[in-house]
Amino acid sequence: MKGLYGELSHNFPSRVYILYGEDEFLLYETFNLLKSKYGSNDMLFTVYDFTDPDMTHPLSFVIDDANSMPFFGTGEKVIIVRNLQKIFGRKKAEVVEDDENDTKDKSTGTRKDAITALNKYISNPSEFTKLFLFYQAKQPAADITDKAKYMKRVPLILYDNDINPWISRIAQENGIRFTNDAMEYLKIASGGELGLIYSEIKKFAGLFENKKILDIDDIKDYVYFDPESNAFALADFMMRRDKKRAFGEVYRLEEAQRPVPFVVGGLNWKLKQGSEDNTQMLFNADLDGKSGIQHPLMKMLLDYFYKER
């Protein structure tokens, strides 16, 4: 997200932006940021969404809108296109027959038409319009040009070492701050789910209006705690051989009395997704409570790290 905030700090100097990423929440948050920045003037702000059933125009219509002059010839138009990936995934034309048995576009047109129209515009964008294209995918379509002078691609990605600064920024925007320990707890308790973290921050801003710096003891009783999500966090620590965090997470799971079968089920699934090479031992933990082991998850972790494998 550093690239986005860098562009924001310079008031988005390019004429065309492709904003892309796989995380739906980051795409949504970025859309809201742009709407907050530019959306106060309905005459100069337009949103097209290709997942909207009422969206009946092809991309060429959007491009024509971008090329048109602003109303009354004053100000800069801002056009946002959401879910551009929906039309670039289409390989065949969608057509209907008119009264003379000719064919014509039915809403979004063909993929080839869309690529041609978009690349032509990107190469020579209107000086009166700023165009933001949202594309939910790891990368935009390969045949969208990436060498245009006035266009910039901005990935919407939060890497692990960027999450704490992002939490701090959202918290400060809502009038609160977290200690580092509280941020770590919030990440683990949410399973790293950004939308959930965002919702929790909003909740704490309302709960703690008179306390501006929050620590673990302030938030732990209010955090939504999903045992399956936290099993995923535990699996990440295990695969990274991060013993300190793994044991800390197991302690929190046991302290919170999370159902062992749910935790182990989520843990098994996550480790297998990560190609962990020794999941057959996952896990002879006390799933039914009949063995008399008091701390089955802790024993499981000790076996995982220290037992001969």
Secondary structure by P-SEA (a helix, b strand, c coil): caaaaaaaaacccccccccccccaaaaaaaaaaaaaacccccccbbbbbcccccccccaaaaaaaaacccccccbbbbbbbccccccccccccccccccccbbbbcccccaaaaaaaaaaaaacccccbbbbbbbcccccccccccccccbbbbbbcccccaaaaaaaaaaaaacccccaaaaaaaaaaacccaaaaaaaaaaaaaacccccccccccccccccccaaaaaaaaaaaaaacaaaaaaaaaaaaaaacccaaaaaaaaaaaaaaacccccccccccccccccccccaaaaaaaaaccccc
